[in-house]
């Protein structure tokens, strides 16, 4: 089949995002149509600038091009990456490329009648354990979640006590077996991290996420053994395999967390997984409970743990994607529909 049309759109988000950059540069939807009439949908980041990159630049390399296999998608990915090198190599350009890549994988699934995880070699697990990100611990437990992550972005010294209160509540709610994680969102420094490590010792934290900025490779490597046995996690703000290779060289993190919609889609994420396998680093996808990550988790050696941020799925009129699997007894199971098995909400496009 040949690619007939490529179109990116910035959805009309119906609620304000949690931060200014999310309000203006949040997720985009990419639609790819083939001459056979099949349609593939993808999800990227970067807001209106990423839409412009797809529609005014990347699309010109796609229209009229043949695509019938995963190998064809890899060739296309390299072509688009090289085309965006002068202004890209990460950030919004890679987020735009990720949206295109995921749409191509969905298109391949639609044309073959196969779910993406089957194209990747088939499922290696029947179900993926989900964890909830947020602070409504009792609500998450009532919904069946057995693990949770607490966002604790640093603002003032009073956050020491506030963080401990949240962690204590989560541990009491989950009991001794549940995993409790802490997301620092690049807001700590080394002294804060060490102080938090001591203060929260009794609560058996599974990981501290994004303690420092992504550029602090050496500092994270020095901090990592001091945080043990708590694991050091991060990587959602790394966008390329080269970026993760630098993390590997420095020994910065115990767990890598690429976001499949930001790191160049499924093709980019698989390249990162290859590096992780070589250096023996576990991978736990950022927002892995979304369908794009879920298909990769079940068909790869990713950790069996998927993040759900929007825990209570909104009414259909407010969701961006329709048909996503629901959490059941704390687990997610991908549908066996062709492609990723979802379509965008027409009210938001």
C-alpha positions as CSV (number, residue, x, y, z in Angstrom):
1,X,0.0,0.0,0.0
2,X,1.0,3.6,-0.4
3,X,0.5,6.5,1.9
4,X,-2.1,8.9,0.5
5,X,-2.5,11.5,3.2
6,X,-0.9,12.7,6.5
7,X,-2.5,15.2,8.8
8,X,-1.7,16.3,12.4
9,X,-4.2,18.1,14.6
10,X,-4.0,19.7,18.0
11,X,-7.2,18.5,19.9
12,X,-9.5,21.0,21.5
13,X,-8.7,20.1,25.0
14,X,-11.7,20.7,27.2
15,X,-9.9,21.1,30.6
16,X,-6.8,23.1,31.5
17,X,-3.7,21.0,31.9
18,X,-1.7,20.9,35.1
19,X,1.1,23.1,33.9
20,X,1.6,26.0,31.5
21,X,3.7,24.0,29.0
22,X,1.0,21.3,29.0
23,X,-1.7,23.9,28.3
24,X,0.2,25.1,25.1
25,X,2.4,22.2,23.9
26,X,0.4,19.1,24.9
27,X,-0.4,16.0,22.9
28,X,-1.2,16.0,19.1
29,X,-3.1,13.5,17.0
30,X,-1.7,12.2,13.7
31,X,-3.8,10.6,11.0
32,X,-2.3,8.6,8.1
33,X,-4.5,7.3,5.3
34,X,-3.4,4.7,2.7
35,X,-4.5,4.2,-0.9
36,X,-6.2,1.0,0.3
37,X,-8.6,3.1,2.5
38,X,-7.0,2.0,5.8
39,X,-6.5,4.7,8.4
40,X,-3.8,4.8,11.1
41,X,-3.9,7.0,14.2
42,X,-1.0,8.1,16.3
43,X,-0.3,10.3,19.4
44,X,2.6,12.7,19.8
45,X,3.5,15.7,21.8
46,X,4.5,19.3,21.2
47,X,1.3,21.1,20.6
48,X,0.8,23.4,17.6
49,X,4.6,23.6,16.7
50,X,4.6,19.8,16.4
51,X,1.5,20.0,14.2
52,X,3.3,22.4,11.9
53,X,6.3,20.1,11.7
54,X,4.2,17.1,10.6
55,X,2.0,19.0,8.2
56,X,4.5,21.3,6.6
57,X,7.6,19.2,6.6
58,X,7.5,15.5,7.5
59,X,4.4,14.9,5.4
60,X,6.2,15.7,2.2
61,X,8.5,12.6,2.7
62,X,5.5,10.3,3.3
63,X,2.8,11.0,0.7
64,X,3.2,8.5,-2.2
65,X,5.6,6.3,-0.3
66,X,5.0,2.5,0.0
67,X,4.7,0.9,3.4
68,X,3.8,-2.8,4.0
69,X,6.0,-4.0,6.9
70,X,7.7,-3.1,10.1
71,X,11.0,-2.8,8.2
72,X,9.4,-0.2,6.0
73,X,8.4,1.8,9.1
74,X,12.0,1.7,10.4
75,X,13.3,3.0,7.0
76,X,10.7,5.8,7.1
77,X,11.7,6.7,10.7
78,X,15.3,7.1,9.7
79,X,14.3,9.2,6.8
80,X,12.2,11.5,8.9
81,X,14.8,11.7,11.7
82,X,17.5,12.8,9.2
83,X,15.2,15.3,7.6
84,X,14.5,16.9,11.0
85,X,18.1,16.9,12.2
86,X,18.8,20.6,11.5
87,X,16.2,21.7,14.0
88,X,15.5,18.5,15.9
89,X,17.5,15.7,17.5
90,X,15.0,15.8,20.4
91,X,12.2,17.8,21.9
92,X,9.2,18.9,19.9
93,X,10.6,17.5,16.6
94,X,11.0,14.1,18.2
95,X,7.5,14.3,19.7
96,X,6.1,15.1,16.2
97,X,8.0,12.2,14.7
98,X,6.6,9.9,17.5
99,X,3.1,10.8,16.5
100,X,3.8,9.9,12.8
101,X,5.5,6.7,13.8
102,X,2.7,5.5,16.0
103,X,0.2,6.3,13.2
104,X,2.2,4.1,10.8
105,X,2.3,1.2,13.2
106,X,-1.5,1.6,13.7
107,X,-1.9,1.7,9.9
108,X,0.1,-1.5,9.5
109,X,-2.1,-3.2,12.1
110,X,-5.2,-2.0,10.4
111,X,-4.1,-3.2,6.9
112,X,-3.0,-6.7,8.2
113,X,-5.9,-7.1,10.7
114,X,-3.4,-7.6,13.5
115,X,-2.9,-5.9,16.9
116,X,0.4,-4.1,17.1
117,X,1.7,-6.5,19.8
118,X,1.2,-9.4,17.4
119,X,3.3,-7.5,14.8
120,X,6.0,-7.1,17.4
121,X,6.2,-10.9,18.0
122,X,3.2,-11.6,20.2
123,X,2.4,-11.1,23.9
124,X,4.9,-12.3,26.5
125,X,2.4,-11.7,29.4
126,X,-1.4,-12.0,29.8
127,X,-1.9,-8.9,31.8
128,X,0.1,-5.8,32.9
129,X,-0.1,-4.5,36.5
130,X,-1.2,-0.9,36.6
131,X,-0.2,1.8,39.0
132,X,-2.0,5.1,39.7
133,X,-0.3,8.4,39.7
134,X,-1.8,11.1,42.0
135,X,-2.6,11.7,45.6
136,X,-6.1,10.2,46.1
137,X,-4.8,7.0,47.7
138,X,-8.1,5.7,49.1
139,X,-9.8,6.2,45.8
140,X,-7.1,4.4,43.9
141,X,-7.3,1.4,46.2
142,X,-11.1,1.3,45.9
143,X,-10.7,1.2,42.1
144,X,-8.5,-1.9,42.4
145,X,-5.0,-0.4,42.2
146,X,-2.3,-2.2,44.2
147,X,0.5,0.3,43.5
148,X,0.7,4.1,43.3
149,X,3.1,7.0,42.6
150,X,2.9,10.3,44.4
151,X,3.8,13.6,42.6
152,X,5.8,15.8,45.1
153,X,7.3,18.6,43.1
154,X,9.5,20.7,45.5
155,X,8.4,24.2,46.4
156,X,9.3,25.1,50.0
157,X,11.0,23.3,53.0
158,X,7.5,22.5,54.2
159,X,7.4,19.9,51.5
160,X,9.5,17.6,53.7
161,X,6.5,17.1,56.0
162,X,3.9,17.2,53.2
163,X,5.8,14.5,51.3
164,X,6.1,12.3,54.4
165,X,2.3,12.7,55.1
166,X,1.5,11.6,51.5
167,X,3.9,8.7,51.6
168,X,2.7,7.5,55.0
169,X,-0.9,7.6,53.8
170,X,0.0,5.6,50.6
171,X,1.9,3.0,52.6
172,X,-1.0,2.5,55.1
173,X,-3.5,2.3,52.3
174,X,-1.6,-0.2,50.1
175,X,-0.2,-2.3,53.0
176,X,3.2,-3.9,53.0
177,X,3.1,-5.5,49.5
178,X,2.1,-2.5,47.3
179,X,4.7,-0.4,45.5
180,X,4.9,3.2,46.5
181,X,6.9,5.5,44.2
182,X,7.7,9.2,44.4
183,X,7.9,11.6,41.4
184,X,10.1,14.6,42.2
185,X,9.6,16.1,38.7
186,X,13.2,17.5,38.4
187,X,12.7,19.7,41.5
188,X,15.2,18.3,44.0
189,X,18.9,18.8,44.5
190,X,21.3,16.4,46.0
191,X,20.9,17.6,49.5
192,X,17.1,17.4,49.3
193,X,17.3,13.9,47.8
194,X,19.5,12.6,50.6
195,X,17.3,14.2,53.3
196,X,14.2,12.7,51.8
197,X,15.9,9.3,51.5
198,X,16.5,9.4,55.3
199,X,13.2,10.8,56.2
200,X,11.2,8.3,54.1
201,X,13.3,5.2,55.0
202,X,10.6,3.5,57.0
203,X,8.0,3.5,54.2
204,X,10.1,1.4,51.7
205,X,9.9,3.5,48.6
206,X,10.3,1.6,45.4
207,X,11.8,4.4,43.4
208,X,12.5,8.2,43.4
209,X,11.7,9.5,39.9
210,X,13.4,12.5,38.2
211,X,15.2,13.8,41.3
212,X,17.4,16.1,39.3
213,X,17.2,17.4,35.7
214,X,18.0,15.2,32.7
215,X,21.3,17.0,32.2
216,X,22.7,16.0,35.6
217,X,24.1,12.7,34.4
218,X,27.2,12.7,36.6
219,X,25.4,14.0,39.7
220,X,22.7,11.3,39.3
221,X,25.3,8.7,39.0
222,X,27.0,9.9,42.2
223,X,23.6,10.1,44.0
224,X,22.3,6.7,42.8
225,X,24.3,4.4,45.3
226,X,23.5,6.8,48.2
227,X,19.8,6.3,47.6
228,X,19.9,2.5,47.7
229,X,17.9,0.4,48.3
230,X,15.5,2.9,46.8
231,X,15.9,2.9,43.0
232,X,16.7,5.9,40.9
233,X,14.3,6.3,37.9
234,X,13.9,8.8,35.1
235,X,14.1,9.3,31.4
236,X,10.7,10.7,30.3
237,X,12.6,13.9,29.2
238,X,15.2,12.0,27.2
239,X,14.1,11.8,23.6
240,X,16.6,9.7,21.7
241,X,18.6,6.5,21.9
242,X,21.7,8.6,22.0
243,X,20.4,10.3,25.1
244,X,19.8,7.0,26.8
245,X,23.2,5.7,25.7
246,X,24.7,8.7,27.6
247,X,22.7,7.7,30.6
248,X,24.1,4.2,30.3
249,X,27.7,5.4,30.0
250,X,27.3,7.6,33.1
251,X,25.5,4.9,35.1
252,X,22.9,7.6,36.0
253,X,19.7,5.6,36.7
254,X,18.5,2.2,37.9
255,X,15.3,2.3,35.8
256,X,14.7,4.1,32.5
257,X,11.3,5.6,31.7
258,X,11.0,6.7,28.1
259,X,7.6,8.1,27.0
260,X,6.6,6.3,23.8
261,X,4.8,9.4,22.4
262,X,7.8,11.6,23.0
263,X,10.9,9.5,22.2
264,X,10.1,8.9,18.5
265,X,7.2,6.5,18.8
266,X,7.4,2.7,18.9
267,X,10.4,2.6,16.6
268,X,12.4,5.1,18.8
269,X,11.4,3.2,22.0
270,X,12.5,-0.2,20.6
271,X,16.0,1.3,19.9
272,X,16.1,2.4,23.5
273,X,15.1,-1.0,24.7
274,X,18.0,-2.5,22.7
275,X,20.4,-0.3,24.6
276,X,18.8,-1.1,27.9
277,X,19.1,-4.8,27.2
278,X,22.8,-4.4,26.4
279,X,23.5,-2.6,29.7
280,X,21.0,-4.6,31.8
281,X,18.8,-1.6,32.8
282,X,15.1,-2.2,33.4
283,X,12.6,-0.1,31.4
284,X,9.3,1.1,32.8
285,X,7.5,3.2,30.3
286,X,6.3,6.7,31.2
287,X,2.5,6.7,30.8
288,X,2.7,3.0,29.9
289,X,-0.9,2.4,30.6
290,X,-1.9,4.3,27.4
291,X,-2.4,1.9,24.5
292,X,0.8,3.0,22.7
293,X,2.9,1.8,25.6
294,X,0.7,-1.1,26.6
295,X,1.3,-2.9,23.3
296,X,5.0,-2.6,23.7
297,X,5.0,-3.7,27.3
298,X,3.2,-7.0,26.6
299,X,5.4,-7.8,23.6
300,X,8.8,-6.9,25.1
301,X,11.0,-7.2,28.2
302,X,9.7,-3.9,29.7
303,X,8.8,-4.1,33.4
304,X,5.3,-5.4,34.0
305,X,4.1,-2.1,35.4
306,X,2.0,0.5,33.6
307,X,1.3,4.0,34.7
308,X,-2.2,5.5,34.6
309,X,-2.3,9.2,35.3
310,X,-5.9,10.0,34.5
311,X,-7.1,7.3,36.8
312,X,-10.8,7.9,36.6
313,X,-11.4,7.8,32.9
314,X,-13.4,10.8,31.9
315,X,-16.8,10.7,30.1
316,X,-16.5,9.8,26.4
317,X,-17.2,13.5,25.5
318,X,-14.0,14.5,27.2
319,X,-11.6,11.6,26.4
320,X,-9.1,12.0,23.6
321,X,-9.1,8.3,22.7
322,X,-12.1,6.0,22.6
323,X,-11.8,2.2,23.2
324,X,-8.9,2.1,25.6
325,X,-8.7,-0.9,27.9
326,X,-10.0,-0.4,31.4
327,X,-8.2,-1.4,34.6
328,X,-9.6,-4.5,36.1
329,X,-8.4,-5.8,39.4
330,X,-5.4,-3.6,39.2
331,X,-4.4,-4.9,35.7
332,X,-4.6,-3.9,32.0
333,X,-5.1,-6.3,29.1
334,X,-4.8,-4.9,25.6
335,X,-7.6,-5.5,23.1
336,X,-7.1,-7.9,20.2
337,X,-8.4,-5.3,17.7
338,X,-6.3,-4.4,14.7
339,X,-3.6,-1.8,15.3
340,X,-3.7,-0.1,18.7
341,X,-7.4,-0.6,18.9
342,X,-8.5,3.0,19.5
343,X,-9.9,6.0,17.6
344,X,-9.8,9.7,18.5
345,X,-12.8,11.5,20.0
346,X,-14.3,13.4,17.1
347,X,-15.6,16.1,19.5
348,X,-12.0,17.0,20.3
349,X,-10.6,17.1,16.7
